[in-house]
Amino acid sequence: DHHVNYGSGSGLQDRVAFVQNDPSQYDASIRLADLQVSDTGTYQCRVKKNTVAVHEVIVTVQEKPVTPQCWTEGELIEGSSILLRCYSR
């Protein structure tokens, strides 16, 4: 039907668009821009030409890792051991 059903309260209205201007030309692919963790879910593509074809895709968006904080423990003396510790939220 040349439209995207965004679901209720999904916040996708400004971030989803068809890849091709005219999806009736055999490419109904969509592009999700500015992915967010809340976009994780099951997405369904329903295409109707002569028959209806349905395909579901599960999308999992993970958070970008935070830069770790690192420090050393022990004296920096040649031949001795030191401990490098790192922590990240």
C-alpha positions as CSV (number, residue, x, y, z in Angstrom):
1,D,0.0,0.0,0.0
2,H,3.1,2.3,-0.3
3,H,3.1,3.1,3.4
4,V,4.9,2.2,6.6
5,N,2.9,1.3,9.7
6,Y,5.0,2.6,12.6
7,G,3.1,1.1,15.5
8,S,1.9,3.0,18.5
9,G,4.3,5.4,20.2
10,S,7.3,3.9,18.5
11,G,9.1,7.2,17.6
12,L,10.0,5.9,14.2
13,Q,8.0,8.3,12.0
14,D,11.0,10.5,11.2
15,R,13.6,7.7,11.1
16,V,12.1,5.1,8.7
17,A,11.8,5.4,4.9
18,F,11.7,3.1,1.9
19,V,15.1,2.6,0.3
20,Q,13.5,3.1,-3.2
21,N,11.1,5.9,-3.9
22,D,8.6,3.5,-5.4
23,P,8.3,0.2,-3.5
24,S,6.0,-1.3,-6.1
25,Q,9.0,-1.7,-8.3
26,Y,9.9,-4.9,-6.5
27,D,12.0,-3.4,-3.6
28,A,10.1,-2.7,-0.5
29,S,13.2,-2.5,1.7
30,I,13.2,0.1,4.5
31,R,16.0,2.0,6.2
32,L,16.0,2.7,9.9
33,A,18.1,5.8,10.7
34,D,19.7,6.8,14.0
35,L,19.2,3.4,15.7
36,Q,18.3,3.4,19.4
37,V,18.2,0.7,22.0
38,S,14.5,1.1,22.2
39,D,14.3,0.1,18.5
40,T,15.0,-3.5,19.5
41,G,12.0,-5.7,18.5
42,T,10.4,-7.7,15.8
43,Y,9.7,-6.0,12.5
44,Q,7.4,-7.4,9.9
45,C,7.4,-6.8,6.1
46,R,4.1,-7.5,4.4
47,V,4.1,-7.2,0.6
48,K,1.0,-7.6,-1.5
49,K,1.2,-7.9,-5.2
50,N,-1.0,-10.8,-6.5
51,T,-0.6,-12.6,-3.2
52,V,0.5,-11.6,0.3
53,A,4.0,-12.3,1.5
54,V,5.0,-11.8,5.1
55,H,8.5,-11.9,6.6
56,E,9.6,-11.1,10.1
57,V,13.0,-9.8,11.2
58,I,14.2,-9.6,14.8
59,V,16.4,-6.5,15.4
60,T,18.6,-6.2,18.5
61,V,20.2,-2.8,19.1
62,Q,23.0,-2.8,21.7
63,E,24.4,0.3,23.4
64,K,27.7,1.7,22.3
65,P,30.4,0.7,24.8
66,V,31.7,3.4,27.1
67,T,35.4,4.3,27.0
68,P,37.0,2.3,29.9
69,Q,38.9,3.9,32.7
70,C,42.3,2.3,33.2
71,W,45.1,2.6,35.8
72,T,48.1,0.7,36.9
73,E,48.9,-0.8,40.3
74,G,52.4,-1.4,41.4
75,E,55.7,0.4,40.8
76,L,57.0,0.7,37.3
77,I,60.4,-0.9,37.8
78,E,62.1,-2.9,35.1
79,G,61.7,-6.6,35.7
80,S,58.9,-6.3,38.2
81,S,55.2,-7.0,37.8
82,I,52.5,-4.4,37.6
83,L,48.8,-4.8,37.3
84,L,46.7,-2.9,34.7
85,R,43.1,-2.5,35.8
86,C,40.3,-1.3,33.6
87,Y,36.7,-0.6,34.4
88,S,33.7,0.3,32.2
89,R,30.0,0.9,33.0
